Amino acid sequence: MNNPEIVIIGAGPAGYVCAIRLGQLGRKVLLVDKDKIGGVCLNRGCIPTKALLHYTQIISEANSISRAGIKFTKPEIDLPQFNRYIQNIPLRLRKGVEFLLRENNIDFIKAEAKFEDNSALALVTLDGITTQVKPQIIIIANGSENTDLPYVKSDQTNIINSDQALILNQIPKRLTIFGAGAVGLEFATIYNRLGSKIQIIELMPQILPGTDLEIADHLMNILKKQGVEFMLNSTVTEIKKQETLQVIIRSNDNQTKTIETDKILLAVGRIPNTDNLGLNNTNIELTAKKFIKVNPQFETSVKNIYAIGDIIGAPLLAHKAMAQGVYLAEKICGLDNISAPKYIPNCIYTDPEIATVGLCESELKNPNYDYVSGKIPLSAIGRAHTLNRIEGFAKILVDKKSKKILGAHILSPEASNLINEFTLAMNAELTIDKIIETVHPHPTLSEIVQEAAAAVDKKAIHILNK
C-alpha cells in the first residue's frame, strides 16, 4: 500500500465509479474514505429519500383514488419498522458496490486522507494508525456536506438537516423548512404526505432558484393545492425556543411576522469537503467558495492531481459525478475517443417531478439567441388521464435556424425518466425533427416529448397550434 498507482479520496458516486472503471481498465487503485462506501448519495441522500418518496406516494395515491370509488382506511405507520426497511435499501446497494470493488481488484481503506505536500498523502485510520503513501496519481472526490445558516445551527433534535430528516422518529404536526431548493421541496413532499403541515421559507423570489421560472411557478401552485405554504423573499431573523419554536421572519419590504412550528429543517445548500484535506500543504487552487479549481480534463493546478464531483462545484448531482468519474478514468488510461459530459439533466422528485436540461427561457432572453419554443400541457396526453395526473407541461426551447435543442423542461410524473430523450438529442446535436419522426408508444407519458417537439413547428396533434 505504500506506493499505490492511483489513490482516490472519497468513495461516493464520483470516487467509487471512477475506481471501478479504472479497475476494469487494469489499473491498480486504492480507494480511501473515512465513512461508508457510496457516500452521501447512497447512504443519506438520493437513495433513501427516493425510497421515502415512493412509499409516501402510495399513501397519497390511496387518498386521491377515493374519487374513483375506491376507498382505503387510514394507514397505520410503524415508524421503527419503516425506518429499518428504508435503511436496508442503502445497505443492499452498498454490499453490491463493495462486491464490484473486490471483483475489480480495488483496495479500500477506511481512513481520513490528508495531503502532506503535492505528492504525499497521510492516511489516518479510525484507530489512529497513520500511513504515508506517494501515488503516481491522486483523485479528489470526497464530495460535499450540509451547511447551516450563520445564525441558525442544527441541534439534531428541534432544528435538523436532511440527514436527521431521513429518520422518522416522529411525524411533526408542523414542519418549517428553510430553503425551497430540491432538498427542501422533496422533504416537503414526503412530510406533507405523512400529515405534517409544511411551511417553506425562501430568501429568493421563486422556488428552485435558477430553474425556469414558468415551470417553478407552476409547481409551486400545485404544491399549494397540496397544502404547502410558501413565504418567498423572506429572511429568518430569530428563532425562539419555547414550548414550540417561534420563527421570526422579515420579508423584503421589511414586514415581520412570527410563525409557530414543532420542527425546523435546514435545507439551505451544501459546502465542499475541502477543509480537512490538508490542501494548505499543496499548491491546489480553490475558488472563493472553497471548491477545487480544475481544467476541462479535471486536473487541478498540481500535475497528476485531479478532482471530480461535488468538490469542484455546481451542479452538485450524483449522476454528474458518476459521468465525470468514468470520463476521468478513461482519460487517464489514454482513451481519447470520449468527451466530458456536456449536457447534464437535473431532476427534482416532487409531486409531480421536475426535470430540466440545458438553458431556461430567462437565459435565452438575449439578442444572441434566436429561439422558438414548443409547449404541451400534460392534460393533452391520454396516459396522464389514465393515471389521474394531468397537472403539468413540457416545454422545449429550440434554435430557430438550426432546430437544435437549447433547453427542455418537464413538469410531470416520471419527468426524471422523460428528460433523457431530450438530453440524448442535445448531446448528439440532433434536431427536433429526429424526435418528431420517432414513433412513441401510445398511451405513454413519453408522447409529451414528441408533442412538445412537434409544437415548435406547430405540428402537435393533441392541441390547437397557435
N, C-alpha and C positions, 0 to 999 in steps of 0.2 A: 504493500500500500504506500510505501514511502515515495515512489515515483510513478504514480498512475499517469497514463497518457492524457486523459481528459477528466477533469473534475467538474461536476455540475452542482452548483449550490442551489438547493431548493427542489423538492420532489412534488411540486404541484403540476398543473397541466402543462406548463411550458417545460419544466425540468424533466418529468418522467417521460413525456412524449419524445423529447429530444434524445434522452438516454436510450430509449427503445430503438429509435431509428438509427442511432449510431451503432448500437449493438447489432442490429440487422445488417449493417454495412461492415461489420467485422472490427469495429474499434473497441478498445478497452476503456471502460468508463467507470468512474467512482461517483456515485450519487450520494449527496450529503444533505440531510435535513434534520433539524432538532425536533421535528414534530412527525405526524403520521404521513405516510405516503398518500399522495392525492391532493395535498394542500387544502386551502380554504374551500375551493370549488367542490371537491368530492366529499369532504367531511363536514363542512359548516356553511356551505353556500349553495351552489347550483343544484346539487342532487337532493339534499334533504328538503330544501324549500320547494322544489318541484313535486316531491312526494307529498308534502303538506298541501300544496295547491291541488293536486289530483284528488286526494281523499276528501278535502273540504268541498271540492266541486261536486262530488256525489251528494253531499248534504244540500248544496244549493239547488241542484237539479231535482232532487227529491221534493224540495219545497215548491219549485216552479211547475212541476208536472201536474200539480193538482188541478190546473186549468184544463187539462185533458181528461179529467175524471179519474185520475189515478192518485190515491191518497195513501200516505205513509204516516205512521206515528212518529212523534218527535224522537230523533236518535239519542241514544244514551252513549256517552263517550267515556270509556275507561281510560283516563289520561295516562296512568303508568304503562298500561299495555300498549296504548297508542304510541307513546314515546319510544318504547322498546322496539316496536315494529318499524318506526321511521328510522331509528338509529341503526337497525340491522341492514338497511339498504346500502349505506356507505360501507359498512363492514364487508358485505359480499363483494362489492366492486373493488374495494381496496385489496382484498385477497386475490382478485383476478389480476390487478396490476402487479402485485408482488410476484405472482406466478410468471408473468411475462418478463419481468426484470430478471428473474432467475434463469429462465429459458434462453434469454439473450445475453447471458453471462455478464450481467451488470452487477457490480458490487454496490451494496447500500450500507451506509453507516449512519446511525442516529447520533448526530453531533452538531455543534454550532461551529460554523466556519468563519474565520476572521483573517483578513489579509495582514501579513507581516510586512510585505513590500509588494513590488509589482509582479513578483513571480512565486512567492511562497505563501502558503496558507497554514494556519494553525487550526487543527480540528480538535475541538474540546468535547469529549463525550459527557453523557449525563452524570457519570461517576467521577468526573474531573480529570480524566486522563487526556493529555494533550499530545498530539502527533503532528509533526510538520511534514507537509508534502509540497513538492515542486513539480506540478504537472506541466506538460507542454502547452495545454490549452485549458483555460478556465471559462466556464459559462455561468453567469449570474442569473438565477431565475427564481429568486425567493420571494416574489410577489409583493402583496400589499396587505394592510390591516385596517380595521375600523379606526375612525378618528372621532374624537369628542369635539364639542364646541369649547372655545376658550372659557366660557362662563358656565358650561354645563358638562359635568363629568358623569360617566356611567358608574353607578354603585352596585350594579349587577342584581339589584332587587327591585327598587321602585323606578330607577332610571336604567334602562337596559340598552344593549346594542343588538345587532342581528344574531350574534352567537347565542345570547341568552334567550332571544325570542323563539329559537328553534325548540326549546324545551318547554312544553306546555304543563307547567306545574299547576297553573290555574288559568282560567279564561277571564281576563279582567272585564268588568262591566263597561268601563270606559278606557280606551287606549288613545293617547295622543302621540302622533308621530311627527318628529321634526325632520322634514325633508320629503319632497314629493318627487324624488328620483325613482329609478327602477326598484331599488330595495324597499323604500318606503311604501310604494304602491303595491308591491307584491305581498308584503306583510299586512297591509291594509285589507287586501283581498282575502287573505287567509283568516284573519281575526274577525273581519266583518261576517264571513260565512259561519264562524263559530259563535256569533252572537254579541261580540263586543261593539260598542258604539265608538266609531272611528272619527277622530278629528285630525286633520293634517295641516301643519303649519309650514309654509314655504316662503323663503325670502324673495324669490323671483316672481315675476308677474304671470308665469304659466307653470303648469306641472311639466315634468320631464324637460327641464331646460335644455335647449339645443335640438329638441325634436321638432319636426314640422308642426307649426302652431295649429293648423287646422285639425290635424289628427289628434294632437294633445288635448285641444279643447273638446273635441267630440268624445274622447274617452272620459274626460272629467265630467261631462254631462251625464254619461252613462253611470259612472260611479256615484254621482249624486243621487240618481234614481235608486241605486242600491243602498243608499243611506249614509254614504261617506260625506263628511263635511270638510270643506276646504277653506283655509284662510291664507290667501296669496298676498304677496307684497307685505309680508309680516315678519317681525323680528321678536324673538323671546327676550325679554329684558330681565326677568327674575322668576325664580321658582321658589315657592314657599311650601315647606313640608309641614302639614298639619295632620288632621285625620285623613284628609285626601291631599293630593298635590294641587297647589294653586299656581297656575301658569299665567303670568302677566305678559301680554302681547301688545306690541306697538306696530301699527300699520304705517305705510309710507307717508300718510297725511297726518302723522303724529297723534292719531287717535289711539287710546289704550283701552284694553278690556281684560278681564280676568276670566279664565275658564277653569273648571274643576276636572280632575281626571284621577284615575286609580293607578295608572302606569304610563311611563313615557318611554318611547322607543326612539333612540338616536339613529337616524339614517341619513347622515349628512356628508357621506363620502368616505374615501379611503386614502391612505397615505402610503408611500413606498417603504418597504422594509430595508432602508439603507443605513439607518443609524448605527446598527451593531455589527456592521461588516468590516470595520477597520479600514474604510476607504480613505481615511485621512493619512494612512500609511502608503497610499498609492498616488498615481497621477491620473486616476479616473475622474473625469469631469462630471458634475451634476448640474441639473437645471436649478432655477430659483426655488422650485418646489421639491427639490431633492430627488427627482427622478434621474436615472443614469442616461447621459447623452450617448447616442450610438450613431453610426453612419448607416447608409441603406443596407449594408450587409450585417448589421447588428454588432459590429465591432466597436468597442469603447475607444477612448483616447489612448489606451495602452494596447500595444500589439499583442494579439493572441488572447486577449480577454474580451469576451462577448457578453451581451446581456439581452434577454428576451422576456416577454410577458409584461405583467403589471409594472415591473420595476423600471420600465423605460417610458411609461406614461400611457395616456388615453389612446384608444378606448380600453378600459380595464375589463376585458372579456376573455373567458376561458378559451373559446374557440379561436380567438386571435392568437393567444399564447401558444396553443397547440400547433397552429399553422406555422408560426414563427419557429417553433421547435423543430418541425420537420424540415423546413427550408434551411435552417442553420446547419442541421446535421448533414444534409446532402451537400450543402455548400462547402463545409469543412472537408468532406470526402471527395471533393472535386467534381461533383455532378453539376455541370453548368447548364443543363437543359431545363432548369426550373426557374421560376421567378418568385419574388417575395409576394405575399398576399397583398392585393391592391384594394379590392372592394370587400369590406367585412360587414356582414349584416349585424344588426343589433336587435335584440328581442326583449320585450317586457311581458312577463307572464301574468298579466292581469286578466280580468274577465269582462270583455274579450281581450285577446292578446294584441299587442302592437309589435310589428316587425318592420324595420326600415333598412334601406341600403342606399348609399350614395348621398347626393345632395338633397336638402329640403328646399321648399319653394322660396323661403326668405333668402337663401344663399344664391338663388338664381335671379333675384331682382337686381340685375346688373346689366349694363349695356353689352358686356362680353358674352352674355348668354341669350341666344335667340331660341326660345324653347316653346313647346306646346305641351299640354297635359291631357291625360285621359283619366276619367274618374267614373267608377261604378259603385253604386250603393249595394250593400250586401243583400238588401231586400230583392234585388233583381236576380239573385241566384237561387234556383229551386232547392238545392240541397240545404241552404240556410233555413228555409221554411220547414223542411222535414225535421230539422234539429231545434226548431223554435228559437233560433238565434239570428235575428235579422238586423240587429243594430250594428252598423259599421260600414266601412267602404274600403276600396283600394284606389290609390292614385299613383299614376306613373308620369314622370317628367322626362321629356324626350327632346333631344336636339333637333330643331326644326329642319335643318338641312341634311344631316347625316342619318337621322332617325335612330340614332343610338341612344340608349337609356342613360340619363343623367342621375336619376334617383327614383326610388319606388318606396311606397309607404302603404302598409296594410293594417287595418283595424278589423279583426275578425277572429272567430275561433280558429285555432290551428295556424294562425299567421306565421308562427315560427317555422312551420314546415312550408308554407306557401312562398315565403320570401326567397327560397333557394333558387327557384327558377329565374327570378329577376337577377339574383347575384351571379348565377352562371352566365346568363346572357351578357351582363356587364363585363365580367372578367374575360369573356370570349369575344367581346366587342361585336356582338350580334345586333342587328337592327330589330325593331319591334315586329317587322314582317315575319321573322322566323317564329316568334311566339304566336302570332295570329295564325300562321299556317300549321302550327302543331295542333293535332286533334287532342282535345282534353276530354277525359271520360265524363259522362253525364249519368246521374247527377253527382257532382262533387263540388267541394268548395274551390278546387283549383280552377274552375271555369272563370272565377273572378279575375285571374291573372290574364287569361286570353281576352276577356271582355274589356278589361282596362286598356290593354294594348290596342285593341280594335277601336276603342273610343277615341284614341288620339286622331285616327283618320276618319272619325265619325262613321265607323262601320259596326259599332256594337249592335247586337241583335236585341237584347232584352231591356234597352232603354230608348227613349227618344234622343236622337243625336242632334244637338242644337249647335 
